[in-house]
Amino acid sequence: MSETAILPWVIELRGPAVKPPIKLRLDSALIIGRKDVQNTADPDVDLAAYKAEENGVSRQHLKFQIDKDQLMVIDLDSGNGTLLNGVKLDPQTPYPVKNKDILQLGRLPIELGVLVSPSAGSIMHKHSEFQIEDQVHDGDGQLVLVVEDDVEVAKVLALILERGGYKPQVTHDVVSAMRAFNQKRPSAIVLDLMLPDMNGLELCRYVRRSVQRNTLPVIVVSAVSTTANVTKAIEAGADIFLGKPVSARELRHVVSSLISQHESGLSSLRTRHLVGTAPLQSMQPESRRESVVLFVAGHSETPITLTVRQPVTFGRSVEAGSKNYVDLSRFNAIDNGVSRKHMMLHAKEGKFFVEDADSVNGTFLNGNPLKPNELTELNNADEIRLGQMRMYVYFLTDKDDEEVEDIFPERSEDQQDTVEKEP
């Protein structure tokens, strides 16, 4: 048996009558049916909550099983039979099934969704400059950050990477992933898009704006593989877009290729900084150490660029027009609980500090609440939250300033970023 054959599947049962969808991990076989008080052998998956009895679903109606790397379905001599894409199945006979096949158990229609499989699936789109290597190399314990909110999918993706020789670290939202990215140095990121706190592309943009680690490979994995989503992901800096169902074989191949190229230095030949960080490069060297670029989550194309020579106040409306006041009203500040005078940003001796201005809903640094009217030092790429508004701050350290020409290469005038300047 091949290594991919013993990897589990993750499937989903969905349909008009099956809400919310049922996500299942399939290691070998699962029996679908309904429980009742007279059941002598309960099914693995109980459809009783979906009006199974009214729709003629038997107590043990159908079995999913794995045959090598193929997913099969078997009708278990059910009372009202099983249809596969409109064709009735012979009892006790295995039939191959695939993503988006329609099963009808009695009168209950169910669409089969395949989320992760050993070898089949993975519609792949890649950045035009990247070439996938022919040979798959086993990992050498490199850390791979997996960002996926579905627990079962995350577990199986982690297992795939672990068996490929990598050390997976799983997070379930963007903010946790940002913290993990800053705490350790992953060799690659595997990223879902539909995450509970914000779109996964915000993490991709965050990585690409990192001063020192902007070339890190990012693989986007998503069930929504529309042309628009693929284009947005590539523009945000993703190297590869894998559509679900995700193939374990394809995922390992992609991770192996990207990590190998990154470690060999090939990715460093390309400028991977995302549009938005160039404002720092365009400033005079003596001003760079006093300057910051802030990105508001959900508004990544309109960064705020500031030179902080005096304390700058952030809030909404009250002091609009002052050169030392940043009005956040256009970023839905009221809905996000931002006070009129919420936060202050300070620059002292080449360092930046944040201060909560006794705001109503608080100021948070990387998820930790700040005490009012006390200065707390900032690090590059920190997350600042004002109420529910998240911002990410970037600046040049002394070390970075020495390498600024490598970090921010010169661009032609038509490539320069459009930067919103505060009054």
Backbone torsions as a table, in degrees:
resi	resn	phi	psi	omega
1	MET	NA	133.5	-179.3
2	SER	-71.8	161.8	-179.0
3	GLU	-63.8	-37.1	-179.3
4	THR	-67.7	-27.4	-177.3
5	ALA	-67.1	-26.8	-177.2
6	ILE	-93.6	0.5	174.7
7	LEU	-77.0	143.8	-179.1
8	PRO	-73.1	160.8	171.3
9	TRP	-100.9	157.1	165.4
10	VAL	-123.2	121.1	-178.8
11	ILE	-122.9	165.5	-178.9
12	GLU	-136.3	133.8	174.0
13	LEU	-104.8	123.4	-175.0
14	ARG	-143.8	169.3	179.2
15	GLY	156.2	173.0	-178.1
16	PRO	-55.9	-33.8	-178.5
17	ALA	-97.5	-2.4	-177.9
18	VAL	-115.8	81.3	-179.9
19	LYS	-132.2	127.6	-2.2
20	PRO	-71.4	160.6	178.1
21	PRO	-59.2	155.0	179.3
22	ILE	-102.6	117.6	176.7
23	LYS	-97.5	134.7	-173.9
24	LEU	-135.2	138.1	169.3
25	ARG	-93.7	129.2	-176.5
26	LEU	-118.5	107.1	179.2
27	ASP	-91.2	-35.8	178.7
28	SER	-145.1	-56.8	-179.3
29	ALA	-154.3	150.9	176.1
30	LEU	-139.8	136.0	177.4
31	ILE	-103.0	130.2	-178.3
32	ILE	-106.3	134.6	178.5
33	GLY	-176.6	-144.1	178.9
34	ARG	-143.5	143.2	176.6
35	LYS	-89.2	148.3	165.7
36	ASP	-151.6	176.3	-173.2
37	VAL	-64.9	-21.9	-177.7
38	GLN	-94.5	-1.1	-178.7
39	ASN	-61.2	128.4	173.6
40	THR	-92.6	-25.3	177.8
41	ALA	-136.9	106.5	-177.5
42	ASP	-69.9	144.1	173.1
43	PRO	-71.5	162.2	175.7
44	ASP	-71.2	-33.4	-179.5
45	VAL	-123.6	118.7	-175.5
46	ASP	-97.2	119.9	179.3
47	LEU	-100.0	14.6	-176.7
48	ALA	-58.1	-35.8	-178.4
49	ALA	-68.7	-11.4	-177.9
50	TYR	-107.4	31.1	179.0
51	LYS	58.8	42.1	-176.3
52	ALA	-63.4	-43.0	-178.1
53	GLU	-64.5	-42.9	179.4
54	GLU	-62.8	-29.6	-178.4
55	ASN	-93.8	9.6	173.2
56	GLY	77.0	27.8	176.6
57	VAL	-83.2	131.0	-179.6
58	SER	-76.5	165.2	-179.5
59	ARG	-62.6	-42.5	170.8
60	GLN	-125.1	98.1	-167.5
61	HIS	-100.2	-44.7	-168.7
62	LEU	-145.7	149.2	176.1
63	LYS	-126.5	131.1	166.8
64	PHE	-94.3	137.0	175.3
65	GLN	-147.7	158.3	-179.2
66	ILE	-100.6	128.5	174.0
67	ASP	-120.6	102.1	-171.6
68	LYS	58.1	-116.7	179.4
69	ASP	-109.6	24.6	-179.7
70	GLN	-114.9	137.7	175.8
71	LEU	-89.8	128.1	-177.0
72	MET	-120.5	156.5	175.5
73	VAL	-130.3	141.4	-176.7
74	ILE	-133.8	125.5	172.3
75	ASP	-76.0	130.0	-173.6
76	LEU	-97.2	53.2	-178.3
77	ASP	54.3	43.4	-178.5
78	SER	-67.0	154.3	-176.9
79	GLY	-64.6	-40.8	-175.6
80	ASN	-109.2	7.0	172.6
81	GLY	78.9	171.5	179.7
82	THR	-131.7	135.4	174.8
83	LEU	-109.0	141.2	173.4
84	LEU	-119.7	109.9	-175.9
85	ASN	51.8	41.6	175.5
86	GLY	87.9	-5.1	-178.3
87	VAL	-107.8	129.5	-177.9
88	LYS	-72.0	136.4	-179.6
89	LEU	-87.8	142.0	170.7
90	ASP	-73.0	135.7	-179.3
91	PRO	-60.8	147.9	175.4
92	GLN	58.8	26.1	179.1
93	THR	-121.4	124.7	-179.0
94	PRO	-75.7	137.3	177.0
95	TYR	-126.9	136.5	177.0
96	PRO	-72.3	142.2	177.2
97	VAL	-130.9	159.9	-177.3
98	LYS	-141.2	174.9	-180.0
99	ASN	-56.0	135.1	176.7
100	LYS	74.5	9.1	170.4
101	ASP	-65.2	149.5	179.8
102	ILE	-108.2	120.4	174.6
103	LEU	-104.4	144.8	173.6
104	GLN	-127.1	111.8	179.9
105	LEU	-95.5	105.9	-170.2
106	GLY	62.8	-112.4	177.3
107	ARG	-112.1	11.7	-177.6
108	LEU	-98.4	108.3	179.3
109	PRO	-80.9	136.3	179.5
110	ILE	-136.7	130.1	172.8
111	GLU	-92.9	133.9	177.9
112	LEU	-88.6	124.3	172.8
113	GLY	-112.5	128.6	175.7
114	VAL	-102.7	118.9	-178.3
115	LEU	-97.2	-41.6	177.6
116	VAL	-139.1	133.4	178.1
117	SER	-137.0	163.3	-179.4
118	PRO	-65.1	-40.2	-173.1
119	SER	-140.4	-23.9	-174.6
120	ALA	-92.5	144.3	174.4
121	GLY	113.7	-151.2	178.3
122	SER	60.5	79.0	167.5
123	ILE	-71.8	118.5	-170.4
124	MET	-110.0	133.9	171.2
125	HIS	-126.1	139.7	-176.4
126	LYS	-135.0	158.5	172.8
127	HIS	-60.0	136.4	-171.7
128	SER	-58.7	-25.4	-175.7
129	GLU	-83.7	-11.9	-173.0
130	PHE	-97.2	138.2	176.2
131	GLN	-114.6	129.2	178.2
132	ILE	-81.0	128.2	-178.0
133	GLU	-69.8	150.4	-179.2
134	ASP	-71.1	-37.3	-174.9
135	GLN	-98.1	136.7	176.8
136	VAL	-91.7	126.2	178.8
137	HIS	-102.9	134.9	173.9
138	ASP	-66.2	145.2	178.0
139	GLY	-70.8	167.2	-179.5
140	ASP	-122.6	41.6	178.8
141	GLY	82.5	13.9	179.9
142	GLN	-65.1	144.2	-179.9
143	LEU	-78.4	128.4	175.6
144	VAL	-122.4	122.8	-179.6
145	LEU	-86.4	121.1	178.5
146	VAL	-105.8	121.5	-178.6
147	VAL	-116.0	100.8	-173.8
148	GLU	-152.0	125.7	-175.8
149	ASP	-81.9	-23.1	178.4
150	ASP	-77.2	119.8	-172.1
151	VAL	-61.8	-46.6	-177.3
152	GLU	-66.3	-43.2	178.1
153	VAL	-61.7	-43.3	179.8
154	ALA	-60.6	-43.0	-179.7
155	LYS	-61.9	-42.7	-177.6
156	VAL	-72.3	-39.2	175.5
157	LEU	-60.4	-41.3	177.9
158	ALA	-63.7	-39.7	179.0
159	LEU	-64.8	-41.4	177.5
160	ILE	-58.3	-46.8	-179.1
161	LEU	-67.6	-39.2	179.8
162	GLU	-61.9	-43.1	179.4
163	ARG	-71.7	-16.6	175.7
164	GLY	-88.1	3.4	176.7
165	GLY	95.7	10.7	-179.5
166	TYR	-106.1	163.9	177.2
167	LYS	-107.6	103.1	-177.5
168	PRO	-81.8	144.5	170.0
169	GLN	-125.0	123.8	-173.0
170	VAL	-104.1	131.9	167.7
171	THR	-128.8	160.0	-172.5
172	HIS	-116.2	3.4	177.4
173	ASP	-153.2	170.0	-173.9
174	VAL	-68.2	-44.7	-176.8
175	VAL	-62.0	-44.8	177.6
176	SER	-62.2	-36.5	179.2
177	ALA	-67.1	-38.6	178.0
178	MET	-62.7	-41.4	178.4
179	ARG	-64.3	-44.0	180.0
180	ALA	-62.6	-40.2	179.3
181	PHE	-60.6	-37.9	-178.6
182	ASN	-81.4	-26.2	-178.5
183	GLN	-79.4	-37.4	-178.8
184	LYS	-129.6	171.9	-179.7
185	ARG	-111.7	91.5	177.8
186	PRO	-69.2	156.2	176.5
187	SER	-89.2	-16.3	177.4
188	ALA	-165.4	162.8	176.5
189	ILE	-126.4	131.5	171.7
190	VAL	-108.3	119.2	-162.0
191	LEU	-130.6	124.5	169.8
192	ASP	-82.3	161.8	179.9
193	LEU	-96.9	-43.6	-175.0
194	MET	-85.7	90.7	-177.8
195	LEU	-115.6	156.7	-169.0
196	PRO	-67.5	-31.2	-175.1
197	ASP	-94.2	-35.6	177.1
198	MET	-165.9	170.2	-180.0
199	ASN	-63.2	139.5	-179.0
200	GLY	-60.4	-21.2	179.0
201	LEU	-65.5	-21.8	175.8
202	GLU	-63.6	-34.9	175.7
203	LEU	-68.8	-40.5	178.5
204	CYS	-60.2	-45.1	178.3
205	ARG	-64.0	-39.5	179.5
206	TYR	-58.9	-44.6	179.7
207	VAL	-65.5	-43.3	-177.3
208	ARG	-68.6	-19.7	177.1
209	ARG	-91.6	-3.2	177.4
210	SER	-62.7	136.0	-177.8
211	VAL	-68.9	-37.7	-171.2
212	GLN	-107.6	-18.1	-174.7
213	ARG	-128.6	36.0	-174.3
214	ASN	-76.8	-9.3	-179.8
215	THR	-93.7	3.9	-177.7
216	LEU	-57.3	130.8	178.9
217	PRO	-62.6	134.3	177.6
218	VAL	-126.1	121.6	177.6
219	ILE	-110.4	116.1	177.5
220	VAL	-88.6	133.4	177.5
221	VAL	-123.0	122.8	-175.9
222	SER	-153.1	145.3	174.0
223	ALA	-77.8	-18.7	-178.0
224	VAL	-98.2	80.7	-174.2
225	SER	-98.6	47.4	176.0
226	THR	-71.8	161.1	178.7
227	THR	-58.0	-40.6	-179.4
228	ALA	-63.3	-44.0	-179.5
229	ASN	-66.6	-39.6	178.7
230	VAL	-63.5	-44.6	-179.9
231	THR	-61.8	-44.9	179.4
232	LYS	-61.3	-40.4	-178.7
233	ALA	-65.5	-44.0	179.8
234	ILE	-66.2	-40.6	178.6
235	GLU	-66.0	-29.9	178.6
236	ALA	-77.7	-7.4	176.0
237	GLY	111.5	5.3	177.9
238	ALA	-67.4	141.8	177.1
239	ASP	-83.1	-40.8	-175.2
240	ILE	-136.7	141.4	172.4
241	PHE	-118.0	116.1	176.3
242	LEU	-106.8	120.9	176.3
243	GLY	-81.7	145.6	174.3
244	LYS	-79.2	142.8	9.1
245	PRO	-70.7	139.3	178.7
246	VAL	-85.6	129.6	175.0
247	SER	-89.6	127.6	177.4
248	ALA	-58.3	-41.5	-179.8
249	ARG	-63.1	-44.5	-179.3
250	GLU	-67.3	-40.8	-179.8
251	LEU	-61.3	-46.6	179.4
252	ARG	-63.3	-37.7	179.2
253	HIS	-63.1	-45.4	-179.1
254	VAL	-66.2	-47.6	-179.8
255	VAL	-60.9	-43.9	179.1
256	SER	-59.7	-46.1	-177.7
257	SER	-65.1	-46.4	-175.5
258	LEU	-69.1	-41.5	178.6
259	ILE	-66.3	-40.7	178.8
260	SER	-61.2	-44.9	179.1
261	GLN	-66.3	-39.7	-178.5
262	HIS	-65.9	-43.5	-179.3
263	GLU	-69.9	-26.3	178.6
264	SER	-81.5	-7.6	178.1
265	GLY	89.9	3.3	-178.4
266	LEU	-65.0	-38.6	-177.3
267	SER	-68.1	-23.4	-178.9
268	SER	-71.5	-12.3	177.9
269	LEU	-73.2	-15.7	-178.5
270	ARG	-107.4	146.9	174.3
271	THR	-83.5	115.7	-173.8
272	ARG	-108.5	4.7	179.6
273	HIS	-66.5	132.2	-179.9
274	LEU	-76.0	151.0	174.7
275	VAL	-52.9	132.6	179.8
276	GLY	129.0	-23.9	179.9
277	THR	-95.1	-12.7	-179.4
278	ALA	-61.0	-24.5	177.1
279	PRO	-52.7	-34.8	178.7
280	LEU	-66.0	-38.6	-178.3
281	GLN	-66.2	-33.3	-174.6
282	SER	-76.8	-11.2	-178.8
283	MET	-81.6	156.1	175.5
284	GLN	-65.4	145.9	-176.4
285	PRO	-53.4	-37.3	-177.9
286	GLU	-70.7	-17.5	-179.7
287	SER	-94.6	-19.3	-173.0
288	ARG	-61.7	-37.7	-177.0
289	ARG	-70.0	-15.0	178.5
290	GLU	-103.8	6.1	-170.7
291	SER	-113.7	147.8	178.9
292	VAL	-136.2	155.2	169.7
293	VAL	-122.4	127.4	-179.8
294	LEU	-116.5	134.1	177.1
295	PHE	-112.2	128.5	176.5
296	VAL	-90.9	129.0	-179.5
297	ALA	-55.8	131.2	-178.2
298	GLY	88.9	-7.6	-179.7
299	HIS	-133.4	48.3	-170.0
300	SER	-68.8	-17.3	-177.5
301	GLU	-90.4	-1.3	179.7
302	THR	-125.4	71.3	-178.9
303	PRO	-69.8	155.7	176.1
304	ILE	-102.1	121.1	-179.9
305	THR	-110.9	127.6	-175.8
306	LEU	-134.6	144.6	164.4
307	THR	-105.9	118.1	-170.7
308	VAL	-101.6	91.1	175.7
309	ARG	-100.5	-24.2	173.7
310	GLN	-129.9	159.7	179.0
311	PRO	-54.1	134.7	179.7
312	VAL	-111.7	130.0	-179.1
313	THR	-97.3	137.9	176.1
314	PHE	-113.4	136.6	178.1
315	GLY	-178.6	-146.1	-179.9
316	ARG	-140.3	121.2	164.1
317	SER	74.6	-40.6	-163.2
318	VAL	-60.4	-36.6	-178.2
319	GLU	-119.1	28.9	-179.0
320	ALA	-55.2	135.5	-178.3
321	GLY	106.4	-21.0	177.4
322	SER	-77.5	137.5	-178.3
323	LYS	-68.9	-16.9	179.2
324	ASN	-106.4	25.0	179.7
325	TYR	-133.4	131.0	177.3
326	VAL	-108.2	114.0	-179.7
327	ASP	-86.9	116.5	-176.8
328	LEU	-96.1	14.0	-175.9
329	SER	-56.6	-38.2	-176.1
330	ARG	-69.3	-11.8	177.8
331	PHE	-100.0	28.8	-179.7
332	ASN	59.2	44.9	-174.8
333	ALA	-61.8	-40.8	-178.2
334	ILE	-62.8	-47.7	-179.5
335	ASP	-62.5	-27.8	-178.6
336	ASN	-91.6	5.6	175.0
337	GLY	76.7	27.7	178.3
338	VAL	-82.7	130.3	178.9
339	SER	-75.7	164.2	178.3
340	ARG	-61.2	-40.0	172.8
341	LYS	-125.5	99.5	-166.7
342	HIS	-106.0	-46.9	-171.3
343	MET	-145.5	153.6	174.2
344	MET	-126.0	142.7	178.4
345	LEU	-113.7	128.4	-176.8
346	HIS	-120.3	150.6	171.5
347	ALA	-125.3	123.4	-178.9
348	LYS	-142.1	124.8	174.4
349	GLU	51.9	43.9	176.8
350	GLY	79.5	7.3	179.2
351	LYS	-122.0	157.7	178.2
352	PHE	-112.9	145.2	-178.5
353	PHE	-134.3	147.9	177.0
354	VAL	-115.7	145.5	-178.4
355	GLU	-137.7	126.7	172.5
356	ASP	-76.0	128.2	-175.8
357	ALA	-93.3	46.8	179.6
358	ASP	57.3	45.4	-177.5
359	SER	-72.2	160.3	-178.2
360	VAL	-70.1	-45.9	-173.8
361	ASN	-102.5	5.9	171.6
362	GLY	84.2	158.9	174.1
363	THR	-118.7	136.3	-175.3
364	PHE	-126.2	137.3	177.1
365	LEU	-113.9	113.2	-176.3
366	ASN	52.4	38.4	176.5
367	GLY	89.4	-7.9	-178.2
368	ASN	-99.6	130.7	-178.4
369	PRO	-69.3	141.9	177.7
370	LEU	-96.7	145.2	174.0
371	LYS	-75.1	137.6	-179.0
372	PRO	-59.7	142.4	171.4
373	ASN	63.9	24.3	174.1
374	GLU	-121.9	138.7	-178.8
375	LEU	-84.1	133.3	177.3
376	THR	-126.2	129.4	-176.1
377	GLU	-69.5	142.8	178.2
378	LEU	-99.4	147.6	168.8
379	ASN	-110.0	157.0	-179.9
380	ASN	-59.6	136.0	178.2
381	ALA	72.1	19.3	174.8
382	ASP	-67.7	153.8	173.1
383	GLU	-98.9	127.6	173.9
384	ILE	-113.0	129.9	178.8
385	ARG	-118.6	123.8	175.9
386	LEU	-105.4	104.6	-171.3
387	GLY	63.0	-111.8	177.3
388	GLN	-109.6	5.5	-179.2
389	MET	-90.1	121.6	-179.5
390	ARG	-99.1	135.7	175.5
391	MET	-132.3	152.0	179.8
392	TYR	-124.8	129.5	-170.4
393	VAL	-110.0	135.9	-179.3
394	TYR	-130.7	139.5	177.3
395	PHE	-154.4	171.2	179.8
396	LEU	-98.9	125.1	170.8
397	THR	-81.5	169.7	178.9
398	ASP	-58.2	-40.5	-179.8
399	LYS	-64.4	-43.5	179.6
400	ASP	-63.9	-36.6	-175.9
401	ASP	-62.4	-32.3	178.8
402	GLU	-66.9	-26.4	-176.7
403	GLU	-109.1	21.7	-169.8
404	VAL	-62.4	-32.3	-178.2
405	GLU	-68.3	-31.3	176.5
406	ASP	-75.9	-36.1	-176.1
407	ILE	-74.3	-43.5	-178.4
408	PHE	-120.7	82.5	-178.3
409	PRO	-65.7	155.4	-178.7
410	GLU	-62.1	144.3	176.8
411	ARG	-123.8	156.4	173.6
412	SER	-72.9	165.7	-174.5
413	GLU	-60.5	-34.9	-178.0
414	ASP	-77.4	-6.4	177.0
415	GLN	-100.8	-7.3	-176.6
416	GLN	-66.8	148.2	-177.2
417	ASP	-77.4	148.0	172.3
418	THR	-87.7	120.2	-175.0
419	VAL	-118.3	130.6	178.3
420	GLU	-81.3	119.5	-177.8
421	LYS	-97.1	134.7	177.9
422	GLU	-75.1	147.7	177.3
423	PRO	-65.6	NA	NA
